[in-house]
Structure formats: structure tokens, C-alpha cells
Amino acid sequence: MLEYFLMTQASPIDITANLARKIKALRKLHKWTAEELARKANITPVYVSQIENNKRKNISLIVVYRIAQAFSVPVSVLIDEL
């Protein structure tokens, strides 16, 4: 059972890439610039760019939470099916 679980789990690279795609898609859906998302999430525009371009591999849970709050969605919207 554990072997199956480990074999079916996405790699950390896939997880951050999927998270990056979701964040960028939500930002575009809201018609926000990266600067607007950064301001609303209380992070820097550079950090938003790094996340969206999959350059940031260790995104903290608090940052994911802040981004979810900025979009007014539950964190699960960002992390489900990663």
C-alpha cells in the first residue's frame, strides 16, 4: 500500500509547477498585475514572479495562505490535486 502511495504522488517539482500555474491563472482571472497580487497578499512582486515562473521551490504555507486570502478562496483551491 505504501509503495503504491509513494509511486502515485507527484514530485516536489510537479507540485510547485502546478501551484504556480494555479496562482497565475487565478491572478489573470481577477485581471490583476503581479504587483496587485503582491500588495493584496503582503508579499513582494518579485516573490510573486518567482512563484509564477516556478523559480521558487520552497513556498511557505503562510505565503500560500496569504495568496489564497488575497483571492478570497480556501487554501484547498490552490493545493488540491497537486
Backbone as a ProteinNet text record, in pm:
[ID]
protein_1_A
[PRIMARY]
MLEYFLMTQASPIDITANLARKIKALRKLHKWTAEELARKANITPVYVSQIENNKRKNISLIVVYRIAQAFSVPVSVLIDEL
[TERTIARY]
82.6	0	87	185.6	274	349	393.6	465.1	377	250.1	157.1	139.6	123.7	107	226.9	346.3	467.5	484.1	442.3	455.3	356.3	242.5	139.7	148.7	235.4	246.7	331.2	290.3	365.3	497.5	595.9	724.9	713.9	806.5	804.3	809.8	877.9	885.8	748.2	676	540.7	447.7	460.4	373.3	391.3	514.6	535.6	496.2	516.6	476.3	324.5	252.5	106.1	55.5	116.9	79.2	103.9	216.5	249.1	143.7	103.3	1.3	-132.3	-169.9	-297.5	-295.7	-187.7	-177.9	-181.6	-106	-104.7	-242.7	-308.4	-441.9	-542.3	-538	-629.4	-601	-473.9	-438.3	-491.5	-475.6	-525.2	-677.2	-741.2	-887.4	-938.1	-865.1	-901	-855	-778.4	-722.9	-634	-554.2	-459.7	-320.9	-241	-98.3	-32	92	168.1	184.5	196.9	211.4	85	-31.2	-157.3	-171.1	-140	-145.9	-47.8	71.5	172.5	123.3	64.2	13	-97.2	-189.3	-302.1	-258.1	-150.6	-102	9.6	49.1	155.7	287.3	319.7	448.7	504.2	626.8	686.3	647.1	645.3	619	722.4	845.5	949.9	913.8	862.9	823.5	710.2	611.6	500.9	557.1	645.5	705.9	781.7	858.4	933.7	840.1	730.8	633.9	572.7	521.2	451.4	541.9	669.4	764.1	838.1	786.1	838.5	986.7	1028.9	1167.3	1183.3	1072.5	1072.3	1023.5	1110.5	1075.9	1022	1053	1009.4	916.5	793.4	695.5	635.5	641.6	591.1	438.9	387.3	242.8	177.2	244.8	187.6	173	265.7	254.4	139.5	126.1	12.3	-118.2	-121.6	-240.2	-269.7	-168.1	-188	-239.1	-185.5	-230.3	-375.8	-409.5	-548.6	-641	-600.3	-680.7	-697.6	-591.7	-599.5	-704.7	-713.1	-811.1	-947.9	-956.7	-1080	-1124.9	-1026.9	-1056.1	-991.2	-1043.3	-976.7	-840.5	-748.9	-616.9	-631.2	-733.3	-752.7	-766.3	-816.5	-827.9	-688.7	-590.7	-453.7	-380	-408.6	-326.1	-393.6	-524	-590.8	-541.9	-530.5	-489.7	-355.1	-267.1	-130.5	-57.7
-119.3	0	125.7	130.9	247.1	265.5	154.3	163.4	226.7	187.2	244.3	393.8	431	571.4	653.1	603.3	676	684.3	581.7	580.8	675.3	700.7	783.2	929.7	964.4	1101.9	1183.8	1307.6	1398.5	1434.6	1461.2	1503.4	1647	1690.4	1830.1	1930.2	1895.4	1985.1	2000	1888.5	1893.7	1974.7	1958.5	2029	2179.2	2226.3	2370.8	2423.3	2343.9	2386.5	2399	2304	2310.9	2427.5	2450.2	2563.9	2694.5	2702.9	2822.2	2847.8	2742	2757.2	2803.5	2747.8	2786.2	2932.3	2974.7	3113.8	3209.9	3178.7	3266.3	3270.8	3156.3	3151.1	3232.7	3220.8	3298.9	3447.9	3482.4	3624.3	3681.3	3606.5	3653.4	3657.4	3560.9	3559.9	3685.6	3728.8	3850.5	3977.3	3958.6	4070.7	4160.5	4095.9	4167	4157.3	4258.8	4250.5	4173.6	4134.7	4068.6	4162.8	4291.8	4391.3	4399.4	4390.8	4394.5	4272.1	4154.9	4034.1	4045.4	4092.5	4107	4197.6	4309.7	4404.1	4339.5	4271	4208.8	4093.2	4023.7	3908.8	3945.9	4071.9	4121.2	4045.6	4028.9	3972.7	4064.1	4041.1	4129.6	4085.2	4181	4144.7	4045.5	4057.8	3964.3	3822	3808.9	3677.3	3620.6	3702.1	3657	3607.6	3684	3645.8	3514.2	3498.9	3375.7	3256	3273.7	3165	3130.2	3230.4	3206	3148.5	3180.8	3129.8	3005.8	2949.7	2824.8	2832.9	2950.6	2970.4	2953.6	2957.8	2945.9	2806.1	2723	2582.3	2556.1	2641.1	2619.4	2732	2723.6	2826.6	2792.9	2887	2858.6	2851.4	2778.3	2764.3	2897.8	2983.3	3114.8	3198.4	3186.1	3259.3	3204.2	3073.1	3012.1	3060.7	3067.2	3115.9	3261.8	3345	3487.1	3503.7	3424.3	3431	3385.1	3278.6	3231.1	3338.9	3403.7	3512	3626.4	3659.3	3767.3	3735.4	3608.9	3566.4	3535.3	3540.3	3505.5	3362.4	3272.2	3130.6	3050.8	2931.6	2847.9	2800.8	2774.2	2723.6	2598.4	2519.5	2393.8	2417.6	2532.7	2564	2564.9	2613.9	2621.4	2489.5	2410.5	2291.4	2159.2	2157.5	2032.8	1986.1	1856.7	1790.9	1835.8	1865.7	1897.4	1768.3
0	0	0	88.5	95.5	-35.5	-96.5	-222.8	-330.6	-335.9	-433.1	-408.1	-280.4	-244.4	-289.3	-262.6	-299.6	-450.5	-521.9	-667.4	-734.1	-671.4	-733.9	-693.8	-604.6	-558.7	-655.1	-674.2	-760	-693.6	-776	-722.9	-673	-587.4	-540.8	-656	-763.2	-878.3	-942.2	-957.7	-1014.2	-925.5	-795.6	-701.7	-713.9	-714.6	-724.2	-861.9	-965.4	-1100.3	-1108.4	-1050.9	-1051.4	-968.3	-854.2	-770.5	-846	-913.5	-991.7	-1098.7	-1168.4	-1273.4	-1215.6	-1101.5	-1039.5	-996.5	-935.8	-889.2	-1007.5	-1111.4	-1228.4	-1294.9	-1304.7	-1366.5	-1285.2	-1153.8	-1069.2	-1080.1	-1085	-1097.6	-1229.2	-1335.8	-1465.8	-1468.3	-1403.6	-1394.2	-1324.5	-1221	-1147.9	-1220.7	-1328	-1405.8	-1320.9	-1235.8	-1150.5	-1210.2	-1184.3	-1213.6	-1099.8	-1123.5	-1016.8	-897.8	-926.5	-820.6	-735.4	-800.1	-724.6	-634.5	-687.8	-605.5	-489.4	-517.1	-412.4	-299.9	-337.8	-236.8	-154.4	-220.4	-150.8	-61.3	-101.9	-25.1	72.1	71.2	158.1	135.7	7.6	-32	-140.9	-182.2	-282.9	-423.6	-517	-655.7	-711.2	-665.4	-708.2	-664.2	-541	-489	-575.1	-610.4	-696	-829.1	-888.4	-1015.7	-1004.1	-897	-876.7	-861.8	-790.1	-773.4	-908.7	-977.8	-1104	-1212.8	-1207.8	-1306.5	-1258	-1147.6	-1091.3	-1057.3	-1012.4	-969.8	-818.9	-747.3	-600.8	-568.1	-514	-489.9	-350.4	-254.5	-116.1	-72.8	-117.7	-85.2	50.3	142.7	276.6	277.3	372.9	385.5	416.1	490.9	522	394.6	302.1	175.7	93	88.6	18.2	81.1	213.8	285	248.8	246.6	213.2	70.3	-20.7	-159.6	-170.4	-100.8	-100.2	-44.9	63	120	20.5	-50.8	-149.6	-255.7	-294.9	-394.3	-332.9	-201.1	-128.9	-158.9	-159.6	-179.6	-66.3	-38.3	60.9	8.2	96.6	58.8	-26.9	-0.4	-75.3	-225.4	-265.5	-408.2	-471.9	-397.8	-450.3	-441.3	-338.8	-317.3	-350.5	-371.7	-408.7	-544.6	-557.1	-681.4	-730.9	-637	-677.4	-694.5
[MASK]
++++++++++++++++++++++++++++++++++++++++++++++++++++++++++++++++++++++++++++++++++

